[in-house]
Amino acid sequence: MIPQRYSYGPDPSQWAELHLPDEPERAGVAVVIHGGYWRSTYGAELGAPLARDLAAHGVAAWNLEYRRMGNGGGWPETFLDVAAGIDALAAAGHGLDLARVVVLGHSAGGQLGVWAAGRGAFPTTAVGGGPAVAVSGVVSQSGLLNLAEAQRLGLSNHAVTALLGRNVARADPMAALPLGVPLYAVQAADDDDVPASQSRSYVAAAVEAGGTAEFISVPGDHYALIDPDSRAWAVCRDLVLGLLARA
């Protein structure tokens, strides 16, 4: 089925595509948030193959685009977009089951997914409060889940500082524990873009805080996670389907 595009704001990057299964088998929606260290070099084309595959497995998938650094994004614009983009599901129609919404986020998209799942708990965030569409689980794919550490390491040419400046605590997943919904932190074993400590430190802190989180290692590099033909992606897809089934 051809995906349907929805705008949630006037900017050219404020849109999402809804991929619907031909024969729905499972309830709920998977929100796909692409990565790229929050930069405009990368876009929702990275998430489109994953959304198509999820739809092929009977799940409605919402492939979300948002403003990034270089095309109007940053703090708080990128975060306002992710919040509004998920909330836009409420007006998408098609009888979507919005009681079950799982976020799948790759790299920077993993951070954005965790932020979206617990955005009301973040300290003095510009877009806190009750969302129109709540997130019931997250699958992070080599996500940037410890922003203070990522900033200290200067990952990807100091991307965290470029995005947030002094506002790291307003968006760092480590600053809002426990999350309140289950999270799987999937890490590619040969990932040279995001160190495994980003996922391991978050999971350890989440469990200590009483949250539900699990670290899972999969074969391949950073991009194997978003290759629909890879074993790494198959693991991620199964985790999404499992979260939707139990939400």
N, C-alpha and C positions, 0 to 999 in steps of 0.2 A: 504494500500500500504506500502511496506517495505521502511523505510527511507533510503536515500542515504547519505553516509558520504563523506565529502570533507575535505581535509587538506589545511590549509592556511599558514603552516610553518613546519619546520622540527621537532619541539618538539612533543612528544606524546600527549600533551594537547592542541595542536593547530589544532582543528577540529570543524566541525559543521555537524549536520545531518539535511537534508531537508526532511520534511514531506509534501507530496503533497496530496491534496484531490482527491478522486476518481472522483468526479464531481464538478469541481470548480464553486462556486457560487458568490464569491466576488473577487475583484481585490486586489492586494497588498500582502505584506508579513509581518508576525508577527515574530520578533526576540525575542526568549526566552532566558533570561540571569538568570541563577540560582544564589542563594545566598550562605550563609555559612560563613559570616564575612571574605570573601576573603581567606579562608583557604582551603588547599587541602583535608581536611577531607571530604568535600562535593564536588560533581561533577554534571555533566550534566544529570545524572540519575534523578535528582530532576525535571528537566525541561521536560523530555521526555513525561510524561503523559499529561502535558499541551499542548505540541506540537501535540500529537496525537489527543487530543480533539479539538484543533483548526482546524486541518485538517479535522476532522469529521464534522466540521461546515463550510467547504468550503473554508478554508484559508490555504495558504502555510505557513508553520512554519519552522523557522530556529533555531534549538536548539544549542546554542553556548557554546562550552567549551573553557577554557582559563587557562593560568598558574596562580596558586594561591600561597599564602605563604605556603612554604613547598615543592613545586615542581617547583621552578624557578620563581615564581611570586613575586610581590611587585611593587615598583615604579622604573622605568616606565613600567616594563614588562607586568604586568596585563593589563594596559591601552593600550599599544601597541597591545596586542592581541585582545582586544575588538574592537579597531578601525579596525585592519586588518581583523578580523573575520566578521564584518559587511560589510566591503568593498568587501570581497570575494564573496558576493552575485552577484556581477557584472559578475563573471565568471561561475556562477552556471548553466546558461542555463534555459531550460524549459519555456522560454517566461515569466519569472516573471515580474510583474509590479513593477519596482523599484521606481516609482514615489510615491508609497504609501508603506512606511515602518514604522511600529509601533513597538516600543520596549516594551516588557513586562518584568519587572525585579522584582525579589523577594529579599527583604532584601538588602544585599550588591549588588545584581543584580539591584536593583532599583537605587542605587547610580551610578552604572556603566552605566545604561541606560540613566540617565539624563546627565551624563558626555559625553556620545557618541552623544547625541542629540545636545549638544552645545559646542563640544570640541574645535572648532576654537575660541571661545570667552574666554576660560579659560586663565588666566594670565600665560604667558611664559611656557605653557605646552609643554612637549616634543613631543607631537603628535598632535599639532594644525594644522590649515590650512584646506583647502577644502577637505572633504571626497569624495571618489568615489561614495558612496551610502549615501544619506542624510536621516536622520530620520525625520519623519513628525508628530510624536506624541509619548507620553510615558504613560504607565500605570505602576505606582510604587506600589508594594505590600509590605506594611510596610517597605518602603525603608529607608535607612540611608541617609537622604537628608540634614542633618546639621552636617557636619563632625567636625566642631570646637566644637560644643556642645557634640557630641559623644565622642570626644577625652577628653574633660573636665570631662565627666562622667565616663570615663574609661570603656566604654561598651565592653563586651565580653573579659575581661582580656586585656584591652588596645589595641584592635585590630587596631584602626585607627593609633596609634603611630607606631605599628609594621609594618603596611603597608606603611605608608607615611613619617614617621619621621617628618622632618620640612617642608615637601612639601604639607601640608594639603590644603593650598589655591589653589594649582594647580589642585585639584580634587574635592573640595567642591562645591556641587551644589549651595550653597548660594553665591559663589563668581562669578557666571556667570548669573546674572539676568538682564532683563527677558530672559527666555530660547529661545523664538522665535517660539516655537511650543506648542500646548496644552498638558497639563499634568493632569492626575488624580492621586491623592495620596490616595490610598486605604489603610485603616488601620484596622487591626483585633481588635475588641473591647477588647478581652481578651489576647492581645499579651504581653507576659512576656519577650520577647527577644529584641524587639525594641520599645522604648516608643513612644507614639502617638505624643509627642512634636517634634519628628524628621520630621513628615509630616506636622503637624500644623504650625510650625514655617516657614517651607519652603513655604507653600501655602500662608501664610500671607505676607511674603516678596515678593513673586512672583507677587501677585495681586497688592501690593503697587508699584512695579516697572513697572506695566503696562502689565504684562504677563497674560496668560490664564491658570489658575490652580484651581483645586477644590479638597477639602478634602471630602472623602467618608468613613464612618464607616460601617463595615460589621461584622456579628457575627462570633464567633470562635476565635481560638488562632492563633499563628504565622503560623502553618502548615496547618490550614484550607484553607489558601489562595492558597495552591498548591495541594489541594485534589480535583480531578476532580468531585467527588460526592458531594461536599459541596456547600452551597448557596454562600459562600464567593467567591469561584472560578467562579460560574455562573455570578456573578456581574462583576468580572474582565474580563471574556471572552466577555460579552456584551459590555463592554467599549472598548475593543480592536476592536471588529467588528464595533462599531460605529465610532471610529477614522478612521478606514480604509475606511469606506463608505463615509466619508466627506473629506478625504485628497485630 
